[in-house]
Amino acid sequence: MSEEKIAQHTENAFHIIGNKEKKWKEKIKEFLYEIIIIVFAVSVTLWFHNWNDRMHEKEMEKNFLIGIKNNLKTDTASLHYSIQFLKKPIAYYENVLKQINTKTINAAYIDDNSGQLINDLYFTHDNGLFESFKSAGNLRLIENEKLLSEITSLYTASYPFVENHEADVFKEREEEYSKYIGAKYGMDSLWNSKIAAHINEPEIRFHIQKYAIYLNAMNDHRENLINGIVSVINSINKELNDRFNIKDEEEKTKH
């Protein structure tokens, strides 16, 4: 019932009370009738508004989960690419270390590929959807508390850990390279430095040993993050299927 109709019945109720031509028994009967109509109308209106709000919130929840899932798939692809990219400098470090340890120095290989000493690729991700949903106070719309905890942990703990760790490692690596290699031996247009003749200097040898370990650890962190992301994607797929009857498109193509 519209607000105008409710107002009309309210007016009728007051008009009945003030009607001096009717007996009190008749007034009370008609007054109660109008009150019942008003209470029923208000209850139905409130129920409809609440139902409409809940449907809207449910749609927001669904769209958020779909959006986050798509973002996580993009992040997974980016992480896989970053891991493959970082394998090049790792291979260089390990190869040079092997040459140092076996005293079989290949000067051409060391110098011509020394650009790997500053070759890097930071992992970044877009957390705009999560932050905007969170800032609007809409995380409460996620009914599955376990799923909410998984998503929140991913965006507030796992992602920042990997990003901050990589930023620290790459910054320190660049500073040490500039101090012990770049400033001493320069760099050509291909970012290579003539370091083969100085490969046994303690600073250079330690630099290579250190970042062979650090970059391998970095890739391990990326692999762990991928595992965490995949777990959250699976949880989101289950929630979308169970509550919204939405199956993952990749699963559909398998059947």
N, C-alpha and C positions, 0 to 999 in steps of 0.2 A: 504494500500500500504506500502511496506517495505521501510526502510530508504534508501536502495540502489537504489530503483526505484525513490524516490524523488530526491536523489542526481543526478541521471541520467538525469531527466527532468530539473533540475537546470543547469546542464552542457550543455544540449541541448539549453536552453534559451540563455546562454552566447555565445554559438557557433553560433547561429542564428544571433545575433547582430554583431558578428565579421565576418560574411560571406560576402565577398565583391562581390560575384557573384550574389547575390540576390538584388532586388530593395528594397528600404526602406518600401514601402507599403506592400510588401510580408514579409519582415522581421518582421514588427510590427504585422502583422496578426499571423504569426507563433509564435512570441515571446509571444503575449497575450494568445495564445492557450496553450503554455507550462506553463505560469503563472497560468492560470485557473486550469490546472491539478494539479499543485503544491499546490495551495491554497486549492483546494478541498481535495487533499490527506492529507495535514497537518490537515485540519479541521476534517476529518474523523478519522485520527489517534488520535488526541487530544480527540475527543469525545469518541473513544473506550477506550483510557487509563482512562479517567475520569469515564466512565461507569464501567470499570473493577475495578477501585479503590473504587467506591461507592459500588459495589457488595461485594468487600472484606471487606469494613468497615461495611456493613450491616450484613455480616456473623459474624464479630467480635462482633457486638452489640448483635446479636441473641445468640451466644455462651456465652457471658457474662451474659445475662439475665437468661439463662438456668442454668448456673453455680451458680449464686447468689441465684436463687430460690432453688436449691438443698441444698446450704449451709444454707439458712434460714430454710428449713425444718429440717435439722439436728440440728440447734440451738433451734428450737421449741421443738424437742424431748428432747434435753438436759435440757432445762428449765423446762419442765414438770417433768423430773426425779429429778432435783434439788429441785423443790418445794416439791415433795413427801418426799425426803430425809430430808429436813429441818423440816418437820412436826414432826419428832421424838423428836428432842430437844425442839421444841416449846411445844409439849404435856407434856414433862417432866417439863419444867418451869411452865406451867400453873397448872399442877397437884400439884407440890410442893407449889406453891403460895396458891392454894386452901387449902392444908393441914395446911399451916401457918395461914391463915385467919380463918379457922374453928377449929384450935388447935387440929387437928387429925393427928398427925405426925406418918407416917409409916416409921420408921427408915430403915428397910430392903429395901424398895422401893427407898428411897432417896439415900442411899449409893450404892446399887447395880446397879443403873442406872445413877450415877453421872458423868459417862463418857460422857453423853450428853452435859455436860457443856463445853466441848471442841470439840464436834463433829461438823464438818463443811464440806461444799462442795462448793467451789467457782465455779461460772459460768464463763466459758471461751468460746471464739468462735474464729474461724479462719477467719481473715479479709484479708488474703493474696491476694485473688483474687481481692477484691475491691481496695486494696492499689496498687497492681501492675497495674491494669487498670487505676487507677487515676494517678499514677506516670508517666505512658506512655502518659498522656494527652488524653486518650481515652474516658473520661467521656463525651466529646463533641459529641460522636457518638450516645448517647442516645437522640433520637429525641423528645421523650415525656418529656417535661420540668417538668411537675408535677411528673412523675415517677422518674425522675432523682433527684428531690428535696426530694422525699420520701426516696429513697435509701441512698442518701448522709446524710440526717438527721439521719437515723437509725444508720449508721456506724460512724458518727462523733459526735453524741449527745447522742442518746438513749443507745447504747451499752456502751460507756465510762462511762455514769452516773451510770449504774447498776454495772459495773465492779469496778469502783472506790469506790462506796458506799459500796459494799460488802467487798472490801479489807480493807477499813477503819474500818468497824464494826468488822470484824473478828480479825483484828490486835489489836484493842482496847480491845476486849473481851478476847483475849489470854493474853494480858498484865495484865488485871485486875484479871483474874483467877490465873495467876502465883503469883501475889502479895498477894491476899486475901485468896486464897484457896490452891493452889499447894504448895507454899513455907511453909505454916503452917501445912497442914494436909497430905501432900504427895499424892502419887498415886500408885495404885497397877498395876499389869501386864495387867489388863483390862481397865486401865485408870480411875478407880473409886477411889474416895476419901471418907474417913469417915467424912462426914460433917453433918450428921443428928443431932448429939449432939450439933452442933454449928449453926444450921439453923436459929436461931433467932438473930444471931450477925448482926448488922446493915449493915456491908459491904457485907456479903453473901446475906442477904435478898434483899438489893438494887440491887446487881448484878443480881439476879434472876428476880426481877421485871423489871429491865432495859432491859434485853435481851429477855424477853418474848415479850416486845413491839417492840424492834429493829428487831428481827427475823421475827415477823409477818409482819412488814413493808417491810422487805426484800422480803418476798414472794409476797407481794402486788406489789412491783416494778417488780418482775419477771412476774407476771400475766399481768401487764400493757405492759411490753415489748413483751410478747407473742401476745397480741392484736395488737400491732404495727407491729410486724413481719407478722402476718396473713394478715393484711391490705395490706402490701407491696407485699406479695405473690399473693394476689388477683389481684393487679394492674399489676404485671408482667404477670400473666396468661392472663389477658385481652389484654395486649400489644402483647404477643406472638400469641394469637389467631387472633387479628385484623390485625396485620402487617405481621405475618409470617405463619399464618394458622396452628399454632401448638397448639393443645389442651392438657390440662393437663391430664397426664396419669390416675390420680385418677378419674377424671371426666369421662374418657372413660369407666372405669370399672363399672361405675354406670348405664350405659345404656345397 
